[in-house]
């Protein structure tokens, strides 16, 4: 053993003296969403892009926006996807049935506009969300942004307590819908959504107009962060007409204690030609991810690393 001590000492010297010899890889958990949901596509894409840039981002599934706000606030996850309205409500202690204030959650960038999509079978004869009273409706995973927004929407219409709610993720809801166990299911995600695509291939479906009933119920006066949107005709099989709906902004968020340089570097490797091209390959909704749209829909404080990045891009004073 003694004769090997000089060699061991030399290896230790190299390890200490030359950082390149060390595997100094930072690891950060990124909470996405349920299987089949757009959030998870984004988390996985950023994990893949960052892999070769000395920052290891580990994509993790979750129930969605509300859960992500809680885990990012606690530091259990360092990054996540959440809706702008939920981030705002969380900071103010106004999330549904939750008065806690989630002040550790900071915005990084805009991802895409996430619209409400309410799906029924054509043969059901249902043409308005108001006709879902007494019906079985998949509203999203418990704790998800989809479920929280479903509650906001259907409460505003006055029927939240009059529908038979099933707290299912998108894929589970699509399966239950096709098997006749649901009369409708609700998706709050970028389009085209994989679960809606699947449902439309197996059943003759229609998407309901959620905008006009919401407007009549003063939804947009009471929740001004919602904006109107039209889903183009032929987005889904059998969908022959443009559908009017509403949306919230899906944001990239992070814990306030993530180092400024880490956030800045991640933005730099995502918001360049190669990064954005890959994001769009992963999900079509990423076409909205541009430098111009970098801070779109953000109404809460930016992380210092994001503030530095977007100032350099000319979006902030």
Buried (B, 14 or more C-beta within 10 A) or exposed (E): EEEEEEEEEEEEEEEEEEEEEEEEEBEBBBBBBBEBBBBBBBBBBBBBBBEEBEBEBBBBBBBBBBBBBBBBBEEEBBBBBBBBBBBBBBBEEEBEEBEEEBBBBBBBBBBBBBBBBBBBBEEBEBEBBBBBBEBBBBBBBBBBBBBBBBBBBBBBBEBBEEBEBBBBBBBBBBBBBBEEBBBBBBBBBBBBBBBBBBBBEBBEBBBBBBBBBBBEBEBBEEBEBBBBBEBEEEBBBEBEEEBBBBBBBBBBBBBBEBBBEBBBBBBBBBBEEEBBEBBBEBBBBBEBBEBEBBBBBBBBBBBBBBBBBBEEEEBBE
